Amino acid sequence: MTTKTYKYYWEDFPVGKVREFGNYTVSAEEIIDFAKKFDPQPFHLSEEAGKASLFGGLCASGWHTCAMAMRMMCDEFLLDTASLGSPGLENIRWIKPVRPGDTLHVRSVVLEARPMESKPHVGLVLVRWEVLNQKNEEVAQMEGYGMYRRRDPAPPKAE
């Protein structure tokens, strides 16, 4: 049996670690396609409906923005980690509309990193993900935990 090695483990996410990555340009067709499948509110489906809304034009669903950020995370590093998934997000904020032609990138900041007491081979990492457009304006923000294998887990505590 072979054990897979990864580029990044829990120890590679110290508090304060900042990463900036991604370069994803979104098209009107992609915004509309995502909306048709997952969030068919009128302002996500057509420029005309978007103009009649508070958004003033076609804009991506916030869920689509999160999905684009997730793709950039996977492409940049997540697929090279000893990730064990996530227990969920703490906060999601959609700050500015994402428009056709916007080019997005992500800044991640590690807010907390601690081993799990119940599973000494797993570490928890709390990260704030800031999604920014080509003008460096924040369009979305998420905070959530990731679970990662530890490179050198502490031995279990004796009872």
VONU-872564 format. One record per residue (C-alpha): residue number from 0; x, y, z. Coordinates in Angstrom, 3 decimals. Layout:
BEGIN
(NUM, (X, Y, Z));
...
END
This chain:
BEGIN
(0, (0.000, 0.000, 0.000));
(1, (1.389, 3.406, -0.974));
(2, (0.653, 6.602, 0.906));
(3, (0.095, 9.685, -1.221));
(4, (2.206, 12.675, -0.326));
(5, (0.918, 16.183, -0.764));
(6, (2.556, 19.512, -1.316));
(7, (0.616, 21.162, 1.527));
(8, (-0.492, 19.892, 4.935));
(9, (-2.053, 21.638, 7.946));
(10, (1.383, 22.884, 9.006));
(11, (1.605, 24.908, 5.772));
(12, (-1.280, 27.193, 6.827));
(13, (0.087, 29.313, 9.698));
(14, (-2.012, 32.156, 11.111));
(15, (-1.420, 35.299, 9.078));
(16, (-0.464, 33.473, 5.856));
(17, (-1.715, 35.468, 2.848));
(18, (-2.054, 34.110, -0.690));
(19, (-3.140, 36.009, -3.773));
(20, (-4.062, 34.043, -6.849));
(21, (-6.374, 33.586, -9.778));
(22, (-7.276, 35.370, -12.950));
(23, (-10.775, 34.423, -14.046));
(24, (-12.760, 36.490, -16.559));
(25, (-16.495, 35.859, -16.497));
(26, (-18.681, 36.164, -19.610));
(27, (-22.342, 37.107, -19.973));
(28, (-23.027, 33.648, -21.396));
(29, (-21.505, 31.964, -18.332));
(30, (-23.496, 34.200, -15.954));
(31, (-26.738, 33.371, -17.757));
(32, (-25.947, 29.643, -18.022));
(33, (-25.207, 29.374, -14.285));
(34, (-28.376, 31.344, -13.479));
(35, (-30.559, 29.150, -15.683));
(36, (-29.292, 26.060, -13.878));
(37, (-29.020, 27.270, -10.281));
(38, (-30.291, 30.815, -9.572));
(39, (-32.855, 31.904, -12.174));
(40, (-33.585, 35.346, -10.787));
(41, (-34.280, 37.799, -13.640));
(42, (-31.252, 40.076, -13.035));
(43, (-28.969, 37.049, -13.537));
(44, (-30.730, 36.013, -16.754));
(45, (-30.740, 39.122, -18.969));
(46, (-29.219, 42.565, -19.340));
(47, (-32.695, 44.085, -19.704));
(48, (-33.985, 42.582, -16.450));
(49, (-30.720, 43.565, -14.780));
(50, (-31.141, 47.180, -15.878));
(51, (-34.638, 47.217, -14.345));
(52, (-33.256, 45.945, -11.018));
(53, (-31.271, 47.531, -8.192));
(54, (-28.130, 46.143, -9.859));
(55, (-28.468, 48.270, -13.009));
(56, (-27.390, 45.475, -15.355));
(57, (-26.705, 41.787, -15.734));
(58, (-24.756, 40.400, -12.781));
(59, (-23.552, 37.018, -11.624));
(60, (-25.286, 35.146, -8.855));
(61, (-23.428, 35.343, -5.558));
(62, (-23.365, 31.536, -5.611));
(63, (-21.698, 31.698, -9.015));
(64, (-19.094, 34.081, -7.580));
(65, (-18.419, 31.583, -4.781));
(66, (-18.109, 28.771, -7.331));
(67, (-15.618, 30.772, -9.414));
(68, (-13.568, 31.472, -6.271));
(69, (-13.652, 27.760, -5.407));
(70, (-12.342, 26.894, -8.865));
(71, (-9.469, 29.357, -8.484));
(72, (-8.652, 27.855, -5.061));
(73, (-8.571, 24.343, -6.521));
(74, (-6.386, 25.421, -9.442));
(75, (-3.962, 27.355, -7.223));
(76, (-3.354, 24.944, -4.353));
(77, (-6.299, 23.028, -2.903));
(78, (-5.887, 19.987, -5.154));
(79, (-2.268, 19.750, -3.932));
(80, (-3.269, 19.683, -0.260));
(81, (-4.009, 16.913, 2.194));
(82, (-7.536, 18.320, 2.415));
(83, (-10.179, 16.378, 4.284));
(84, (-13.009, 18.699, 3.276));
(85, (-14.757, 21.455, 5.155));
(86, (-17.319, 21.544, 7.938));
(87, (-18.776, 24.680, 6.349));
(88, (-18.665, 28.426, 5.984));
(89, (-19.149, 30.905, 8.798));
(90, (-19.947, 33.979, 6.697));
(91, (-20.626, 34.836, 3.077));
(92, (-21.025, 38.411, 1.868));
(93, (-21.725, 39.544, -1.674));
(94, (-20.420, 43.100, -1.671));
(95, (-20.512, 44.314, -5.278));
(96, (-22.111, 42.866, -8.406));
(97, (-19.907, 40.777, -10.682));
(98, (-20.448, 41.877, -14.271));
(99, (-19.694, 40.331, -17.642));
(100, (-16.054, 41.019, -18.474));
(101, (-14.946, 41.280, -14.844));
(102, (-11.695, 39.478, -14.100));
(103, (-11.652, 38.015, -10.616));
(104, (-8.850, 36.978, -8.308));
(105, (-8.704, 35.838, -4.688));
(106, (-6.830, 36.880, -1.587));
(107, (-6.887, 34.372, 1.265));
(108, (-5.851, 35.102, 4.837));
(109, (-5.427, 32.397, 7.491));
(110, (-7.238, 33.606, 10.618));
(111, (-6.879, 30.539, 12.830));
(112, (-5.067, 27.198, 12.724));
(113, (-5.391, 24.562, 15.409));
(114, (-5.254, 20.804, 15.735));
(115, (-8.502, 18.966, 16.378));
(116, (-8.543, 17.609, 19.905));
(117, (-10.723, 14.630, 18.977));
(118, (-8.664, 13.730, 15.883));
(119, (-4.967, 14.501, 16.434));
(120, (-4.114, 13.680, 12.796));
(121, (-6.392, 16.536, 11.586));
(122, (-5.868, 20.288, 11.774));
(123, (-8.503, 22.981, 11.319));
(124, (-7.775, 26.163, 9.380));
(125, (-10.103, 29.179, 9.375));
(126, (-9.593, 31.295, 6.260));
(127, (-11.104, 34.543, 4.990));
(128, (-11.414, 34.500, 1.190));
(129, (-11.700, 37.921, -0.448));
(130, (-12.816, 37.883, -4.089));
(131, (-11.628, 40.975, -5.958));
(132, (-12.292, 42.307, -9.451));
(133, (-9.845, 43.811, -11.941));
(134, (-10.063, 47.177, -10.140));
(135, (-9.051, 45.418, -6.903));
(136, (-12.544, 46.100, -5.523));
(137, (-13.843, 43.446, -3.144));
(138, (-16.910, 41.788, -4.662));
(139, (-17.370, 38.919, -2.196));
(140, (-15.992, 37.604, 1.059));
(141, (-16.283, 34.216, 2.762));
(142, (-14.941, 32.768, 5.987));
(143, (-14.815, 29.071, 6.585));
(144, (-12.906, 26.155, 7.987));
(145, (-10.906, 23.595, 6.109));
(146, (-9.745, 20.300, 7.565));
(147, (-6.283, 19.056, 6.606));
(148, (-4.148, 16.063, 7.472));
(149, (-1.255, 16.946, 9.690));
(150, (2.210, 16.138, 8.422));
(151, (3.384, 15.250, 11.936));
(152, (0.346, 14.489, 14.090));
(153, (0.769, 14.586, 17.833));
(154, (0.294, 11.254, 19.547));
(155, (-3.103, 10.777, 21.196));
(156, (-3.321, 11.898, 24.797));
(157, (-3.216, 9.110, 27.388));
(158, (-6.462, 8.703, 29.322));
END
